[in-house]
Amino acid sequence: MGLITEIDYGTPASKAEKQITLTVDGRTVTVPEGTSVMRASMEAGIAIPKLCATDMVDAFGSCRLCLVEIEGRNGTPSSCTTPVVPGMVVHTQTGRLKDIRRGVMELYISDHPLDCLTCAANGDCELQDMAGAVGLRDVRYGYEGDNHVFRKHDDAANFRFMPKDESNPYFTYDPSKCIVCSRCVRACEEVQGTFALTIEGRGFDSRVSPGMHESFLASECVSCGACVQACPTATLTEKSVIEIGQPEHSVVTTCAYCGVGCSFKAEMRGEELVRMVPWKDGKANRGHSCVKGRFAYGYSTHKDRITSPMIREKITDPWREVSWEEAFAHVTAEFRRIQYQYGRTSIGGITSSRCTNEETYLVQKLIRQGFGNNNVDTCARVCHSPTGYGLGQTYGTSAGTQDFDSVEDTDVIMVIGANPSAAHPVFASRMKKRIRQGAKLIVLDPRETETVHSVHAKADVHLPLLPGTNVAVVTSLAHVIVTEGLFDEAFIRERCDWSEFEDWASFVAEERHSPEEVEKLSGVPAERIREAARLYATGGNGAIYYGLGVTEHSQGSTTVMAIANLAMATGNIGRRGVGVNPLRGQNNVQGACDMGSFPHELPGYRHISGDAVRDIYESLWGTKLDNEPGLRIPNMLDAAVDGTFKGIYIQGEDILQSDPDTKHVSAGLEAMECVVVHDLFLNETARYAHVFLPGSTFLEKDGTFTNAERRINRVRRVMTPKNGLADWEVTQKLAQTMGLAWAYAHPSEIMDEIAKTTPSFAKVSYDYLDQMGSVQWPCNEKAPEGTPIMHVDGFVRGKGKFIRTEYVATDEKTGPRFPLLLTTGRILSQYNVGAQTRRTENIVWHDEDILEIHPHDAEQRGVREGDWVRLASRSGETTLRATITEKVAPGVVYTTFHHPETQANVITTDFSDWATNCPEYKVTAVQVNPSNGPSGWQEEYEDLSRRSRQIERPLEAAE
Amino acid sequence: MTMQQAGTQIAARTAAIIDEFKELEGPLLPILHGVQDEFGHVPQDALPVIAEALNLSRAEVHGVVTFYHDYRREPAGRHVVKLCRAEACQSMGGDALAAKLKQLLGIGFHETSADGAVTLEPVYCLGLCACAPAAMVDGEVIGRLDADRLEEIVSQVSA
């Protein structure tokens, strides 16, 4: 075990097919056309000295260290900017080159401090390496002249000296160490796409500047860390490295934040995490990351983390720390008592989209095998359950059709109800890169989000629809495609049922779906709907990416089907660059759904009523399985209020904060007799818990996560669980206490069981994942290397199914009492209910939820910037501060749900998707009034919250 | 006028200039020239307005403005004297002239006199090497400088 060092080839790989052969220092090497001499040399195993080149960004040719000599050419061209040609003969080390390089290095060092021994980058500094590589022995220039290194110059202040910028909580900018290679500037532009950095001035005055000579924190910087990763010196350095020192070993693992599923190297010193560095071989992120994945891991060691199991009789009692054995025995006794008293189906459980596939599998197995019922559900219920249903109905698989690489071949990107720049930042960076290359962007969103309006990647068409009118607008896009004859007849005839298409086409062609009619209810100008439809249908490869703005509606499933229809009608399915792609909210939503977390499905989306499927598990688990679907989360809560559901095991989900209509959730939980919460922190749900089982972080366990592109990525343990047990061990020990004969020694054995019983996972094993890096399911005999693109030669279900998508307005309507529509979303620096990110330095960017309101609505209500406002719906009310912005349309307000103090879900209602019960978070009729401060509910809640978190500690006798 | 009002006014006047040049290919430099013509310098408050209008980042606009020395960050004096400091002029006694000029004006390079009358700047070649040493006063080039000519210039710009 040592540090994983990735080869830096200096310039990006060429995708050309034509191969070119050349000779470098006597070695013959063959590379694709368009490859640089530098990269070709590295491929041949010859490292040419370099400073300004790195393979994450394009060649720049400024450092003048990578010069080479080429036979038959004059001078000494830079190898990074010189493309290879057939038969080229390159020399990388000649007397002339050595002299030039030494001279250049000498100049660099003449304006760089010689404090290597005490420098944070000591041992990880390319400048130091290059000084060694070129054999620098002497710097003749001295430091008496102009420099950027010393605070004082000739006993006066050195006006060129800039002090360190410590404003960013995670990294430091020390200009005195900067060699102005501009790698950071280019990483910010090319990799991240934010353009927050520049080189200010010229010549010797040149300096890296965030924004307009601002601090990093005040600038446009989004703290993704690409610049820190790109910096060859100690100029931009993680504060953790400054504090701890260089790591000594690293382990490749997968980020536990959003559904992009970025691969990282966790760089460690012993059991201490020094830093997270995105792994270039990670196929989801290709070496990039966002502020959450790279930096926001501090929650894993936060003081709020609970590390001992706790129980209490009543939820008003203080918590009592107990041993694991006592906790398991208590849960077993309680669950058995409840089942004896109220019946077999009076208990259930919830699996977590944040835990691994293996852990999720175990929880649903515990419920099906141990509890003897199908009362298992997962948090995907409240986010992407309509995706599962809608795509399952139309295409036959409940998952996205593409890999993320596919966006590199997309010509028209349509983003519906998603804001990747904030919620899926690494995918957003890849998308923006493609847009800068010329792809077009269409965005359907009520707000003018960061995705609509970002530097060098502005949406070509933005459809600012009223919340709740997705179906109408998407169907109207289909109307234009059908009535203007823009559909792909050949594709439809070959892949779909033509008569179903004709039926659907006649439906969408009805006048009531025309853009002019739909304008009346959606507020989107008809011409823009036409423009978007034409662009998508005729602009080349069209790909749709959508998020929770599609699913979290009373017609969420219908919108998913409408989207699927669009892609089929235009032939945008089954090859690179096209497809329908749900952007999953959480790291393992896809996996949790795959693993049989729904009450009606066994792993692999096989219905519980299928005898053949049940047979597989019945014979393996030695139990009889119920052939009727169990309760969904909202049904469990309803049943609890009715008195027929009394016990629940909740792994890694905070339903009180994340589920809609908080008061209904709390009423349900309060009515239960044994609520078991298994989590890292005493979360909001734990206020109603009787047993708390401490959880482990993704750094503390082995397993797999499945990201939005169906990619199964390994999660690897890098440190001992602070609570003593990984989550899968907790579930296993609970199952054993309940009398089940489980004996998994390692999560790989759980995966083996999954592979054995689930056809789409048949070839998956830890050994295979180690060998392949990652695979996308289905991965079996038919697709041994996994399936990057689905439905290539035909739909999984056979023929693609066109389904009529009738628009039915939600019952959640505005009226005199609640005249505004509230919609909710996420912000870049925070994640979901914020349990993790609020416990990191990320709070410097977002320390409270803010209500966005249009100037017109604000003025009518006398609300000024920063005022406290009362936000009320028919479900409840809360208070928060307002900001006035034209990003939201008149009549629409917006907020995030990251902070428990705000409890935005007190406001949301119990309306939900007709097919899947996915709650309608995205539309709530509300009223906004000026207010003086927190509402009664919030104060009461705060108080209860504090009391319910008390932990009894044994008193120590005074001496 | 408060700072904020000044900022709003700069934004409004900048927006008008942007409208004028926005349709050009590569409109940033013409816009910056327009702004400098309008305000006598490129005020910091104009940068975010330009960035927003052209869908650039603030950093990018800042990078361009600071790259070109001719874009001023602060208002100049009523007169601007640029003295050539390039090789040909130096070889024709430019160093002595520079010292003399600084002494007469009482300011150094990149400085403006306290009364706001004149700003002194070095320039690297006016293309007037054949008539070295050379200077430029308020946009007019002057060749074959000597001590007398300098005093004449100084009395002219100090008035």
Contacts between the chains, C-beta under 8 A, distances in Angstrom:
chain1	res1	chain2	res2	distance
A	194	B	57	7.1
A	195	B	56	7.2
A	195	B	57	3.7
A	195	B	59	6.0
A	195	B	60	5.6
A	196	B	57	6.1
A	196	B	59	5.5
A	197	B	59	5.6
A	198	B	57	7.9
A	198	B	59	4.1
A	198	B	60	5.9
A	198	B	62	5.8
A	198	B	63	3.2
A	199	B	63	5.9
A	200	B	62	6.1
A	200	B	63	5.9
A	200	B	66	4.2
A	200	B	67	7.8
A	201	B	66	5.0
A	201	B	67	7.0
A	202	B	66	7.7
A	202	B	67	5.2
A	202	B	69	7.8
A	209	B	59	6.6
A	209	B	62	6.3
A	209	B	63	7.2
A	209	B	66	7.8
A	210	B	59	6.7
A	211	B	57	7.7
A	211	B	58	4.9
A	211	B	59	5.2
A	211	B	62	6.8
A	212	B	44	6.6
A	212	B	47	5.6
A	212	B	48	7.8
A	212	B	58	5.0
A	212	B	59	6.9
A	212	B	61	7.5
A	212	B	62	4.0
A	213	B	62	6.5
A	214	B	58	7.9
A	219	B	58	7.4
A	219	B	59	6.8
A	220	B	57	5.4
A	220	B	58	6.1
A	220	B	59	6.5
A	453	B	55	7.9
A	455	B	55	6.0
A	455	B	56	6.2
A	455	B	57	4.7
A	455	B	60	7.8
A	456	B	55	6.4
A	456	B	56	7.5
A	458	B	55	5.3
